[in-house]
Amino acid sequence: MGDLYDIIIIGGGPAGLSAGLYAARSKAKTLILEKGKWGGQAATTEELENYPGSMERPTGPEITARMKRQAEEFGAETKVDAVVKMELDGEIKKVITENAEYRSRTVIVATGAKPRLLGCPGELEFRGKGVSYCATCDADFFTDLRVVVAGGGDSAVQEAIYLTKFAETVTLIHRRDELRAAKSLQDKAFANEKMSFVWDSVIEEIKGDGIVEKVVVKNKKTGELSEIETDGVFVFVGYDPVSELVKGLLETDEKGYIITDDEMHTSVEGVFAAGDVRKKLLRQVVTAAADGAIAAVKAEHYIAEKFE
């Protein structure tokens, strides 16, 4: 069966790496499992200027690489392997991956969330080159430029209003003929002179030469195609938690986000969740790192009470 770990962390983004750092630094036997690319969503962000202390070399890949190295230097093991199944009942948890089976006293789920994509041509090609999924992260790159926003819910309208602090114009493109956002947000949006609206429409294609230059928009009622020149496309059509792994094992909300308390406890004793996969207010690198630290400390407390 191999070694018994104190803490196994699933996910190598900022929440998982922060948890690994805190766990390993406290001398807990720690394993971090990441199925793909270390750093999570943060590693796909060109600049992380709003992460405290990141003024020097603030690229997402560099900051998350330093997080990983820091966790490893304190003694955390890191492995690239996809978790396929977990057995969380009982004192000793089992984590089964594509290549091995691990045992641990505690598990921290830090699998993150992924932005829902538009699914149109050009979207992936221009990601990070004008296509963004985070206004808080990237708005200042579009100072005095034109941007479009796809979406019509609370987050789309909130982020569009935020973008007006930076951009010259913000055009919100929505597939329906009215917004789904709260009335108070709608009132603010309609009163904002920098904002305009394209109704009953979807983005069919994103075009450009190296960077975003225009979007092709289709009116869903008439089928008519038109082009809007723009310097950026912000997509807010929702996020999906990466929580398939815990379906039926941990309590989640209707969207699949793991429900925790403020100390990152889940519905199963000895299992914690951290970062974007849990139900929470703000999904940023700084809050993910905080979640990871709290989860690791509470996991240590649990081990001390249960096993020592």
Backbone as numpy.savetxt, mean C-alpha at the origin, in Angstrom:
# Nx Ny Nz CAx CAy CAz Cx Cy Cz
11.27 -30.82 10.86 10.45 -29.60 10.86 11.31 -28.33 10.86
12.58 -28.43 11.16 13.43 -27.25 11.17 13.32 -26.47 12.46
13.94 -25.30 12.46 14.00 -24.46 13.65 12.63 -23.91 14.03
12.49 -23.61 15.31 11.30 -22.92 15.80 11.63 -21.45 15.93
10.89 -20.62 15.23 11.11 -19.17 15.29 10.25 -18.56 16.39
10.70 -17.42 16.87 9.86 -16.64 17.78 8.82 -15.85 17.00
9.28 -15.23 15.92 8.40 -14.36 15.13 8.65 -14.62 13.65
7.60 -14.97 12.91 7.67 -15.02 11.45 6.84 -13.86 10.92
7.44 -13.09 10.02 6.79 -11.92 9.43 6.55 -12.22 7.96
5.32 -12.06 7.52 4.97 -12.32 6.13 4.80 -10.99 5.41
5.74 -10.69 4.53 5.72 -9.44 3.80 6.97 -8.62 4.07
7.63 -8.19 3.00 8.89 -7.47 3.13 8.81 -6.01 2.72
7.64 -5.38 2.96 7.52 -3.94 2.76 7.93 -3.21 4.04
7.67 -1.90 4.12 8.07 -1.14 5.31 7.52 -1.68 6.63
6.28 -2.18 6.64 5.72 -2.74 7.89 6.48 -3.99 8.31
6.69 -4.91 7.36 7.39 -6.14 7.67 8.85 -5.92 8.05
9.51 -5.01 7.34 10.93 -4.75 7.62 11.10 -4.04 8.96
10.18 -3.13 9.28 10.22 -2.46 10.58 9.98 -3.47 11.70
9.00 -4.35 11.51 8.75 -5.41 12.49 9.98 -6.29 12.66
10.62 -6.62 11.55 11.83 -7.46 11.60 12.95 -6.79 12.35
13.11 -5.51 12.13 14.15 -4.75 12.84 13.92 -4.78 14.34
12.69 -4.46 14.76 12.39 -4.41 16.19 12.45 -5.80 16.82
11.98 -6.79 16.09 11.99 -8.16 16.63 13.42 -8.67 16.79
14.22 -8.51 15.75 15.60 -9.03 15.80 16.44 -8.27 16.81
16.20 -6.98 16.92 16.98 -6.16 17.86 16.71 -6.58 19.30
15.52 -7.16 19.55 15.21 -7.63 20.90 15.68 -9.07 21.12
16.44 -9.59 20.14 17.03 -10.94 20.20 16.01 -12.05 19.97
14.84 -11.70 19.44 13.88 -12.75 19.06 14.38 -13.41 17.77
14.21 -14.73 17.69 14.58 -15.45 16.46 13.54 -15.12 15.40
13.97 -14.39 14.36 13.03 -13.72 13.45 13.28 -14.13 12.00
12.18 -14.40 11.28 12.25 -14.69 9.85 11.27 -13.79 9.12
11.76 -13.11 8.07 10.88 -12.30 7.21 10.78 -13.00 5.86
9.54 -13.28 5.44 9.29 -13.94 4.16 8.67 -12.93 3.19
9.25 -12.85 2.00 8.74 -11.95 0.96 8.60 -12.75 -0.33
7.42 -12.68 -0.94 7.19 -13.52 -2.12 7.77 -12.93 -3.40
7.99 -11.61 -3.40 8.45 -11.00 -4.64 9.56 -10.01 -4.42
9.23 -8.73 -4.56 10.23 -7.67 -4.48 10.25 -7.05 -3.09
11.43 -6.97 -2.49 11.56 -6.33 -1.18 11.19 -4.85 -1.28
10.51 -4.37 -0.25 10.16 -2.96 -0.20 8.71 -2.66 -0.47
7.96 -3.63 -1.04 6.54 -3.44 -1.29 6.26 -2.27 -2.21
5.10 -1.63 -2.02 4.73 -0.48 -2.85 5.75 0.64 -2.77
6.38 0.79 -1.59 7.35 1.88 -1.41 8.51 1.75 -2.38
8.87 0.51 -2.70 10.01 0.30 -3.60 9.69 0.69 -5.04
8.42 0.88 -5.35 8.04 1.30 -6.70 7.87 2.81 -6.79
8.08 3.51 -5.67 7.93 4.96 -5.64 9.28 5.61 -5.84
9.37 6.45 -6.86 10.67 7.05 -7.20 11.20 7.93 -6.08
10.33 8.75 -5.48 10.76 9.65 -4.41 9.89 9.43 -3.17
10.55 9.39 -2.00 9.81 9.29 -0.74 10.17 10.48 0.15
9.94 11.67 -0.40 10.38 12.87 0.30 9.59 13.15 1.57
8.41 12.52 1.73 7.62 12.78 2.93 7.89 11.76 4.03
8.88 10.87 3.83 9.25 9.96 4.91 10.28 10.68 5.79
10.03 10.79 7.09 10.92 11.59 7.95 12.39 11.17 7.83
13.25 12.15 7.65 14.68 11.89 7.60 15.19 11.40 6.26
14.35 11.50 5.21 14.74 10.89 3.94 15.22 11.91 2.91
15.64 13.07 3.35 16.06 14.11 2.39 17.25 13.65 1.55
18.12 12.86 2.15 19.30 12.38 1.42 18.95 11.08 0.70
19.13 11.05 -0.60 18.83 9.88 -1.42 17.45 9.31 -1.05
16.38 10.07 -1.31 15.05 9.65 -0.83 14.29 8.73 -1.77
14.97 7.94 -2.59 14.21 7.07 -3.49 13.64 5.88 -2.72
12.47 5.45 -3.15 11.82 4.31 -2.50 12.71 3.08 -2.45
13.33 2.68 -3.58 14.20 1.50 -3.55 15.35 1.63 -2.57
15.96 2.82 -2.48 17.11 2.98 -1.57 16.68 2.92 -0.11
15.59 3.60 0.22 15.15 3.63 1.61 14.75 2.23 2.07
14.00 1.50 1.25 13.57 0.16 1.66 14.74 -0.82 1.67
15.72 -0.63 0.79 16.92 -1.48 0.82 17.69 -1.26 2.12
17.73 -0.01 2.59 18.40 0.28 3.86 17.63 -0.34 5.02
16.28 -0.30 4.94 15.47 -0.95 5.98 15.79 -2.44 6.07
15.87 -3.08 4.91 16.15 -4.52 4.88 17.53 -4.82 5.46
18.50 -4.03 5.03 19.88 -4.25 5.51 19.96 -4.05 7.03
19.24 -3.06 7.52 19.24 -2.78 8.96 18.65 -3.95 9.75
17.52 -4.49 9.26 16.90 -5.63 9.93 17.85 -6.83 9.93
18.52 -7.05 8.80 19.45 -8.19 8.69 20.66 -8.01 9.61
21.14 -6.78 9.74 22.31 -6.54 10.59 22.00 -6.80 12.06
20.71 -6.65 12.45 20.33 -6.98 13.82 20.04 -8.47 13.99
20.07 -9.24 12.88 19.94 -10.69 13.01 18.71 -11.31 12.39
17.85 -10.50 11.76 16.66 -11.08 11.12 17.07 -11.89 9.89
16.49 -13.08 9.74 16.67 -13.86 8.52 15.69 -13.34 7.48
16.12 -13.27 6.24 15.22 -12.85 5.16 15.25 -13.90 4.05
14.09 -14.28 3.59 14.01 -15.28 2.52 12.94 -14.87 1.52
13.24 -15.08 0.23 12.24 -14.89 -0.82 11.54 -16.22 -1.03
10.28 -16.28 -0.65 9.48 -17.51 -0.75 8.02 -17.13 -0.57
7.15 -17.71 -1.36 5.73 -17.38 -1.30 5.01 -18.27 -0.31
4.30 -17.66 0.63 3.50 -18.41 1.59 2.23 -18.88 0.88
1.94 -20.16 1.01 0.75 -20.71 0.36 -0.34 -21.10 1.36
0.06 -21.30 2.62 -0.92 -21.75 3.62 -0.38 -21.46 5.01
-1.30 -21.22 5.94 -0.92 -21.05 7.34 -1.86 -21.84 8.24
-1.31 -22.37 9.32 -2.10 -23.02 10.37 -1.85 -22.21 11.64
-2.86 -21.44 12.05 -2.66 -20.45 13.10 -3.24 -20.86 14.45
-3.99 -21.97 14.48 -4.53 -22.43 15.76 -3.41 -23.08 16.57
-3.56 -23.06 17.86 -2.57 -23.71 18.72 -1.43 -22.77 19.07
-0.62 -23.22 20.01 0.48 -22.37 20.50 1.55 -22.16 19.44
1.84 -23.20 18.68 2.86 -23.10 17.64 2.17 -22.97 16.28
2.49 -21.89 15.58 1.88 -21.62 14.27 2.73 -22.27 13.17
2.08 -22.70 12.11 2.79 -23.25 10.96 2.61 -22.33 9.75
3.70 -22.06 9.08 3.69 -21.26 7.86 4.29 -22.12 6.74
3.45 -22.44 5.78 3.88 -23.33 4.70 4.10 -22.49 3.43
5.29 -22.60 2.88 5.62 -21.84 1.67 5.76 -22.81 0.49
6.09 -22.25 -0.66 6.28 -23.10 -1.84 7.45 -24.05 -1.67
8.40 -23.68 -0.80 9.65 -24.45 -0.70 9.92 -25.07 0.66
9.14 -24.70 1.68 9.47 -25.19 3.02 8.27 -25.06 3.95
8.46 -25.56 5.17 7.45 -25.40 6.22 8.15 -24.86 7.45
7.60 -23.80 8.02 8.23 -23.15 9.17 7.28 -23.18 10.37
7.88 -23.17 11.57 7.10 -23.12 12.81 7.49 -21.86 13.58
6.51 -21.27 14.25 6.79 -20.04 14.99 5.83 -19.87 16.15
6.30 -19.18 17.17 5.44 -18.86 18.31 4.43 -17.77 17.96
4.84 -16.85 17.07 3.94 -15.77 16.65 4.09 -15.52 15.16
3.08 -14.89 14.58 3.11 -14.51 13.16 2.64 -13.06 13.04
3.35 -12.30 12.22 2.93 -10.94 11.89 2.62 -10.90 10.40
1.37 -10.59 10.06 0.96 -10.52 8.66 1.12 -9.08 8.19
2.01 -8.88 7.22 2.29 -7.53 6.70 2.33 -7.58 5.18
1.28 -8.14 4.61 1.25 -8.42 3.17 0.83 -7.23 2.31
0.39 -6.13 2.94 0.15 -4.90 2.21 -1.16 -4.85 1.45
-1.26 -3.81 0.63 -2.42 -3.61 -0.26 -1.89 -3.16 -1.60
-2.69 -3.38 -2.61 -2.26 -2.96 -3.95 -3.31 -2.05 -4.55
-2.88 -0.97 -5.21 -3.87 -0.09 -5.84 -4.58 -0.82 -6.96
-5.87 -0.62 -7.03 -6.64 -1.20 -8.12 -6.27 -0.46 -9.40
-6.01 -1.19 -10.44 -5.56 -0.59 -11.68 -6.73 -0.22 -12.59
-6.49 0.74 -13.48 -7.47 1.05 -14.51 -7.55 -0.08 -15.53
-6.37 -0.67 -15.81 -6.32 -1.77 -16.77 -6.31 -1.32 -18.22
-5.88 -0.08 -18.45 -5.87 0.42 -19.83 -4.46 0.44 -20.39
-4.31 0.45 -21.72 -2.98 0.54 -22.33 -2.25 1.79 -21.86
-0.96 1.66 -21.59 -0.13 2.78 -21.17 -0.01 2.94 -19.67
-0.93 2.32 -18.91 -0.91 2.52 -17.46 0.37 2.02 -16.83
0.73 0.78 -17.12 1.93 0.21 -16.51 3.19 0.83 -17.11
3.14 1.13 -18.38 4.29 1.72 -19.07 4.70 3.05 -18.45
3.70 3.85 -18.02 3.98 5.18 -17.50 3.89 5.27 -15.98
3.83 4.12 -15.32 3.82 4.15 -13.85 5.14 4.75 -13.36
5.04 5.80 -12.54 6.24 6.49 -12.08 6.76 7.51 -13.07
6.13 7.59 -14.24 6.52 8.57 -15.27 5.31 9.44 -15.64
4.52 9.71 -14.63 3.31 10.51 -14.83 2.07 9.83 -14.30
2.10 8.50 -14.19 0.98 7.76 -13.59 1.30 7.50 -12.12
0.40 7.90 -11.25 0.62 7.76 -9.80 -0.65 7.25 -9.13
-0.46 6.65 -7.97 -1.59 6.14 -7.18 -1.59 6.79 -5.79
-0.81 7.86 -5.62 -0.68 8.49 -4.30 -0.41 9.98 -4.44
-1.44 10.80 -4.22 -1.27 12.25 -4.31 -0.38 12.77 -3.20
-0.53 12.21 -2.00 0.29 12.65 -0.87 1.76 12.47 -1.17
2.09 11.39 -1.90 3.49 11.11 -2.22 4.02 12.00 -3.35
3.19 12.23 -4.37 3.71 12.73 -5.64 3.18 14.09 -6.09
2.27 14.69 -5.33 1.62 15.92 -5.81 2.61 17.02 -6.16
3.66 17.19 -5.34 4.55 18.33 -5.57 5.35 18.21 -6.86
5.43 17.01 -7.44 6.11 16.87 -8.74 5.28 17.49 -9.86
4.02 17.79 -9.58 3.13 18.33 -10.61 2.75 19.78 -10.34
3.63 20.47 -9.61 3.40 21.89 -9.33 3.28 22.68 -10.63
2.19 23.41 -10.76 1.90 24.25 -11.94 1.72 23.44 -13.23
1.44 22.15 -13.11 1.19 21.32 -14.28 -0.28 20.87 -14.29
-0.69 20.24 -15.39 -2.07 19.76 -15.53 -2.13 18.28 -15.17
-3.13 17.90 -14.38 -3.30 16.48 -14.05 -4.76 16.08 -14.22
-4.95 14.79 -14.45 -6.30 14.22 -14.41 -6.36 13.21 -13.28
-7.55 13.04 -12.74 -7.79 12.08 -11.66 -8.89 11.13 -12.11
-8.65 9.84 -11.97 -9.67 8.84 -12.28 -10.30 8.35 -10.99
-11.64 8.46 -10.90 -12.35 8.00 -9.71 -13.44 8.97 -9.32
-14.27 8.56 -8.36 -15.36 9.44 -7.94 -15.78 9.24 -6.50
-15.06 8.38 -5.78 -15.36 8.13 -4.38 -14.66 9.12 -3.46
-14.76 8.86 -2.16 -14.16 9.76 -1.17 -12.68 9.99 -1.40
-11.93 8.91 -1.59 -10.48 9.06 -1.73 -10.13 9.82 -2.99
-10.82 9.55 -4.10 -10.54 10.25 -5.35 -10.78 11.75 -5.21
-11.90 12.12 -4.61 -12.23 13.54 -4.48 -11.31 14.22 -3.46
-11.02 13.54 -2.35 -10.09 14.10 -1.38 -8.73 14.36 -2.00
-8.23 13.38 -2.74 -6.91 13.50 -3.35 -6.92 14.55 -4.45
-8.02 14.65 -5.19 -8.13 15.67 -6.24 -8.07 17.07 -5.64
-8.79 17.27 -4.53 -8.76 18.57 -3.84 -7.35 18.87 -3.35
-6.69 17.84 -2.80 -5.31 18.02 -2.34 -4.40 18.42 -3.50
-4.60 17.80 -4.66 -3.76 18.09 -5.82 -3.90 19.54 -6.29
-5.05 20.17 -6.03 -5.24 21.56 -6.46 -4.30 22.52 -5.72
-3.71 22.08 -4.61 -2.73 22.91 -3.92 -1.44 23.05 -4.72
-1.24 22.10 -5.65 0.01 22.05 -6.41 -0.22 22.28 -7.91
-1.14 21.53 -8.48 -1.33 21.54 -9.93 -2.01 22.81 -10.41
-1.81 23.12 -11.69 -2.49 24.26 -12.31 -3.96 23.95 -12.52
-4.24 22.74 -13.02 -5.63 22.30 -13.20 -5.75 20.84 -12.82
-6.91 20.46 -12.31 -7.20 19.07 -11.96 -8.53 18.70 -12.62
-8.48 17.73 -13.53 -9.68 17.27 -14.22 -10.06 15.89 -13.68
-11.21 15.79 -13.06 -11.66 14.52 -12.50 -12.55 13.80 -13.51
-12.16 12.57 -13.84 -12.88 11.76 -14.81 -13.60 10.65 -14.06
-14.93 10.61 -14.22 -15.72 9.64 -13.44 -16.68 8.89 -14.36
-16.81 7.60 -14.11 -17.62 6.74 -14.99 -19.12 6.97 -14.84
-19.53 7.66 -13.77 -20.95 7.94 -13.56 -21.25 9.42 -13.80
-22.54 9.80 -13.65 -22.90 11.19 -13.88 -22.98 12.00 -12.59
-22.56 11.37 -11.49 -22.45 12.09 -10.22 -21.41 11.40 -9.36
-20.83 12.16 -8.44 -19.79 11.63 -7.56 -20.40 10.73 -6.50
-19.58 9.78 -6.03 -20.01 8.91 -4.94 -19.50 9.42 -3.59
-18.68 10.45 -3.61 -18.06 10.96 -2.39 -19.09 11.62 -1.48
-18.70 11.80 -0.22 -19.56 12.47 0.76 -19.94 13.86 0.26
-21.15 14.29 0.62 -21.67 15.58 0.14 -20.74 16.74 0.49
-20.17 16.71 1.68 -19.28 17.80 2.09 -18.05 17.88 1.19
-17.54 16.72 0.77 -16.40 16.70 -0.15 -16.81 17.20 -1.53
-17.98 16.78 -1.98 -18.47 17.23 -3.28 -18.60 18.75 -3.31
-19.14 19.33 -2.25 -19.31 20.78 -2.19 -17.96 21.49 -2.33
-16.95 20.97 -1.64 -15.61 21.56 -1.72 -15.05 21.45 -3.13
-15.25 20.27 -3.75 -14.72 20.04 -5.09 -15.38 20.97 -6.10
-16.71 21.08 -6.06 -17.42 21.91 -7.03 -17.11 23.40 -6.85
-16.74 23.77 -5.62 -16.41 25.17 -5.35 -14.97 25.52 -5.70
-14.17 24.52 -6.02 -12.75 24.74 -6.28 -12.55 25.16 -7.74
-12.01 26.35 -7.94 -11.88 26.91 -9.29 -10.90 26.13 -10.16
-9.99 25.41 -9.55 -9.00 24.66 -10.32 -9.54 23.32 -10.85
-10.70 22.91 -10.35 -11.22 21.60 -10.70 -12.27 21.65 -11.80
-12.21 20.65 -12.69 -13.26 20.45 -13.69 -13.61 18.97 -13.73
-14.73 18.64 -14.37 -15.25 17.27 -14.28 -15.65 16.76 -15.67
-15.31 15.49 -15.91 -15.73 14.82 -17.13 -16.59 13.63 -16.69
-17.88 13.67 -17.01 -18.83 12.68 -16.50 -19.02 11.51 -17.47
-19.55 10.42 -16.91 -19.93 9.24 -17.70 -18.78 8.74 -18.57
-17.56 8.87 -18.07 -16.41 8.59 -18.93 -15.34 7.78 -18.21
-14.56 7.07 -19.01 -13.44 6.28 -18.50 -12.21 6.56 -19.35
-11.03 6.36 -18.74 -9.78 6.51 -19.48 -9.53 5.22 -20.26
-9.46 5.33 -21.57 -9.26 4.18 -22.45 -7.79 3.89 -22.69
-6.97 4.95 -22.69 -5.54 4.79 -22.98 -4.77 5.98 -22.43
-3.53 5.72 -22.01 -2.62 6.78 -21.57 -1.48 6.83 -22.58
-1.22 8.03 -23.12 -0.23 8.17 -24.19 0.88 9.13 -23.78
2.04 8.95 -24.43 3.15 9.86 -24.20 4.41 9.35 -24.85
5.45 10.16 -24.78 6.76 9.78 -25.31 7.74 9.83 -24.15
7.85 8.71 -23.43 8.72 8.67 -22.24 8.02 9.11 -20.98
7.17 10.14 -21.09 6.35 10.59 -19.95 4.92 10.81 -20.45
3.99 10.89 -19.50 2.58 11.08 -19.87 2.37 12.42 -20.57
1.62 12.38 -21.67 1.31 13.60 -22.41 -0.19 13.80 -22.63
-0.95 12.69 -22.70 -2.39 12.82 -22.93 -3.10 11.53 -22.54
-4.41 11.64 -22.35 -5.24 10.45 -22.13 -6.35 10.43 -23.17
-6.71 9.21 -23.57 -7.86 9.01 -24.43 -9.04 8.66 -23.54
-10.12 9.42 -23.67 -11.29 9.26 -22.80 -12.48 8.81 -23.63
-13.22 7.83 -23.09 -14.41 7.32 -23.78 -15.66 7.65 -22.97
-16.63 8.27 -23.63 -17.91 8.52 -22.99 -18.73 7.22 -23.02
-19.10 6.73 -21.85 -19.76 5.43 -21.75 -21.19 5.45 -22.33
-21.80 6.61 -22.39 -23.17 6.68 -22.91 -23.20 6.82 -24.44
-22.27 7.61 -24.98 -22.29 7.86 -26.43 -21.26 7.04 -27.20
-20.24 6.53 -26.46 -19.16 5.80 -27.13 -18.13 6.71 -27.76
-18.34 8.01 -27.65 -17.43 8.98 -28.28 -16.06 8.98 -27.59
-15.00 9.06 -28.40 -13.63 9.14 -27.89 -13.13 10.57 -28.00
-12.38 11.01 -26.99 -11.76 12.33 -27.04 -10.41 12.25 -26.34
-9.56 13.26 -26.56 -8.25 13.29 -25.93 -8.15 14.50 -25.02
-7.50 14.30 -23.87 -7.23 15.39 -22.94 -5.72 15.44 -22.74
-5.12 16.59 -23.01 -3.69 16.75 -22.77 -3.47 16.90 -21.26
-2.46 16.19 -20.76 -2.21 16.21 -19.31 -0.76 15.83 -19.03
-0.27 16.26 -17.88 1.10 15.92 -17.47 1.12 14.75 -16.49
-0.05 14.43 -15.96 -0.08 13.35 -14.98 -1.45 12.72 -14.88
-1.47 11.45 -14.47 -2.71 10.71 -14.27 -2.68 10.10 -12.87
-3.60 10.51 -12.03 -3.70 9.95 -10.67 -4.90 9.01 -10.63
-4.64 7.78 -10.23 -5.66 6.73 -10.26 -6.13 6.46 -8.83
-7.42 6.68 -8.57 -7.99 6.40 -7.25 -9.29 5.63 -7.43
-9.19 4.46 -7.98 -10.38 3.63 -8.17 -10.44 2.52 -7.12
-9.66 2.71 -6.05 -9.73 1.78 -4.93 -8.43 1.02 -4.69
-8.33 0.43 -3.52 -7.20 -0.44 -3.15 -7.76 -1.80 -2.79
-6.96 -2.79 -2.99 -7.34 -4.14 -2.59 -6.30 -4.68 -1.62
-6.71 -5.12 -0.44 -5.74 -5.72 0.49 -5.24 -7.05 -0.04
-3.99 -7.32 0.21 -3.42 -8.62 -0.18 -3.65 -9.57 1.00
-4.89 -10.04 1.11 -5.27 -10.80 2.30 -5.89 -12.16 1.99
-5.74 -12.60 0.74 -6.30 -13.90 0.36 -5.80 -15.02 1.27
-4.56 -14.87 1.70 -3.90 -15.88 2.53 -4.61 -16.12 3.87
-5.24 -15.07 4.41 -5.84 -15.19 5.75 -7.35 -15.35 5.70
-7.89 -15.49 4.49 -9.34 -15.63 4.36 -9.81 -16.86 5.14
-10.77 -16.65 6.03 -11.28 -17.74 6.85 -10.45 -18.03 8.09
-9.28 -17.37 8.20 -8.41 -17.59 9.36 -8.46 -16.42 10.33
-8.50 -15.20 9.79 -8.52 -14.00 10.62 -9.76 -13.18 10.28
-10.23 -12.41 11.26 -11.38 -11.55 11.02 -10.98 -10.39 10.11
-11.77 -10.19 9.06 -11.54 -9.07 8.14 -12.83 -8.28 7.98
-12.70 -7.07 7.41 -13.92 -6.31 7.11 -14.46 -6.73 5.75
-15.50 -6.05 5.30 -16.15 -6.46 4.06 -15.25 -6.31 2.84
-14.21 -5.47 2.96 -13.28 -5.28 1.83 -12.09 -6.22 1.89
-11.96 -6.97 2.98 -10.85 -7.91 3.12 -9.70 -7.41 3.97
-9.81 -6.18 4.51 -8.76 -5.67 5.38 -8.83 -6.37 6.74
-7.67 -6.72 7.28 -7.62 -7.43 8.57 -7.97 -6.46 9.70
-8.87 -6.90 10.57 -9.28 -6.07 11.70 -8.33 -6.30 12.87
-7.75 -5.20 13.38 -6.87 -5.27 14.54 -7.30 -4.21 15.56
-6.71 -4.31 16.75 -6.84 -3.21 17.69 -5.62 -2.29 17.52
-5.47 -1.31 18.41 -4.37 -0.35 18.29 -3.01 -1.00 18.55
-3.03 -2.20 19.12 -1.77 -2.91 19.42 -1.51 -4.01 18.41
-2.22 -3.98 17.29 -2.00 -4.87 16.13 -2.44 -6.31 16.37
-3.15 -6.58 17.48 -3.69 -7.92 17.69 -4.78 -8.21 16.65
-4.77 -9.41 16.10 -5.86 -9.85 15.23 -6.85 -10.67 16.06
-7.76 -11.34 15.39 -8.77 -12.15 16.07 -8.20 -13.47 16.58
-6.97 -13.80 16.24 -6.34 -15.05 16.69 -5.16 -14.72 17.60
-5.13 -15.36 18.74 -4.06 -15.12 19.72 -2.69 -15.46 19.12
-1.75 -14.55 19.30 -0.40 -14.80 18.80 -0.19 -14.41 17.35
-1.23 -13.87 16.74 -1.14 -13.43 15.34 -1.43 -11.93 15.30
-0.55 -11.20 14.63 -0.65 -9.74 14.55 -0.67 -9.33 13.08
-1.16 -8.12 12.81 -1.15 -7.60 11.44 -0.61 -6.18 11.49
0.09 -5.78 10.43 0.71 -4.46 10.39 0.71 -3.92 8.97
0.59 -2.60 8.86 0.71 -1.97 7.56 -0.60 -1.91 6.79
-0.47 -1.79 5.48 -1.62 -1.51 4.63 -2.67 -2.62 4.59
-2.32 -3.83 5.01 -3.29 -4.93 4.95 -4.33 -4.83 6.06
-4.06 -4.00 7.06 -5.03 -3.92 8.15 -5.96 -2.73 7.95
-7.12 -2.77 8.58 -8.09 -1.69 8.50 -7.54 -0.50 9.29
-7.38 0.65 8.61 -6.74 1.80 9.25 -7.06 3.07 8.50
-6.70 4.20 9.07 -7.01 5.50 8.49 -6.06 5.90 7.37
-4.75 5.81 7.63 -3.76 6.35 6.71 -2.78 5.27 6.28
-2.64 5.11 4.97 -1.70 4.10 4.44 -0.51 4.82 3.82
0.53 4.98 4.65 1.77 5.64 4.24 2.94 4.82 4.79
4.13 5.07 4.24 5.31 4.33 4.70 5.53 4.57 6.19
5.33 5.80 6.63 5.60 6.13 8.04 4.63 5.40 8.97
3.36 5.24 8.57 2.42 4.53 9.44 2.63 3.02 9.36
3.07 2.53 8.21 3.38 1.11 8.08 4.54 0.74 9.00
5.57 1.59 9.00 6.74 1.34 9.85 6.35 1.37 11.33
5.46 2.30 11.69 4.99 2.37 13.08 4.22 1.11 13.45
3.32 0.66 12.56 2.57 -0.57 12.81 3.51 -1.74 13.05
4.55 -1.85 12.21 5.49 -2.96 12.33 6.19 -2.97 13.67
6.59 -1.78 14.11 7.26 -1.68 15.41 6.34 -2.13 16.55
5.09 -1.65 16.50 4.13 -2.01 17.55 3.86 -3.51 17.52
3.67 -4.06 16.34 3.38 -5.50 16.22 4.51 -6.34 16.79
5.75 -5.95 16.49 6.89 -6.71 16.99 6.98 -6.65 18.51
6.78 -5.46 19.06 6.85 -5.31 20.52 5.75 -6.11 21.20
4.54 -6.09 20.65 3.44 -6.84 21.25 3.66 -8.35 21.08
4.27 -8.75 19.97 4.61 -10.17 19.79 5.61 -10.62 20.84
6.59 -9.76 21.13 7.58 -10.08 22.18 6.89 -10.21 23.54
5.97 -9.30 23.84 5.23 -9.36 25.11 4.43 -10.67 25.20
3.80 -11.03 24.10 3.00 -12.26 24.05 3.89 -13.47 24.34
5.05 -13.51 23.70 5.98 -14.65 23.89 6.45 -14.71 25.35
6.76 -13.56 25.92 7.24 -13.51 27.31 6.17 -14.03 28.28
4.92 -13.69 28.02 3.84 -14.12 28.90 3.46 -15.58 28.68
3.53 -16.04 27.44 3.02 -17.36 27.07 4.06 -18.46 27.24
5.30 -18.15 26.95 6.30 -19.21 26.83 7.44 -19.12 27.85
7.52 -18.02 28.58 8.68 -17.88 29.47 8.25 -17.83 30.94
